[in-house]
């Protein structure tokens, strides 16, 4: 119950900041940009592909379900299950003046959707963690994501881009509980990209954070509701 209350409060607080305090949030985010601290060993899989970065976001929640079930739900639950996420995607389309002819929601769970949008799988520890990466220019209205092979991604340094990695990870907390974590890191490839992404991040980071919190809430809810598999 406490985990639900904390995460719900986090969503409510983030939503209030998005609606009422966006200008102030943007100023603070601009000022703090580039101060992400490197924590060696926190996530070796992420460190393998983006050990230094300009931005790091970590969101997590406790789930009253075994780790294997939580991970399965995280892999099969689509982002569109959340009304908050749907609203944020629509708001971005309006702000960026993007006119998408489709509904924007590929079939499948979060990983399948990210891959359909142009992310690639960089590494996976079965039933524990998956790391996805992409290179892009998110400040463009019609943003294009580009997946690269793991070695290509690690070496990518073409000017004018940012590299993004996202980890979906589950940590067991005993037989019937687990922790679900979403961690994202971003690094610009040159000074020009850093300036452009800094502006983008200052404006859009509240919505991006809300998406992460909403995804945590949906995965936790579905994992706790899904009946256990006999024999597991």
ABEGO torsion letter per residue (X at the ends): XAAAAAAAAAAAAAAAAAAAAAAAAAAAAAAABGABBBBBGABAAAAAABABBABBBBBBBBBBBBAAAAAAAAAABBAAABAAAAAAAAAAAAAAGBBBABAGBBBEBAAAAAAAAGBBBABBBBGABBBBBBBBBAABABBBBBBBBAAAAAABABBGBBBBBBBBBBBBBEAABBBBBBBBBBBBABAAAAAAAAAAAAAAAAAAAAAAAAAAAAAAAAAAABBBBBGX
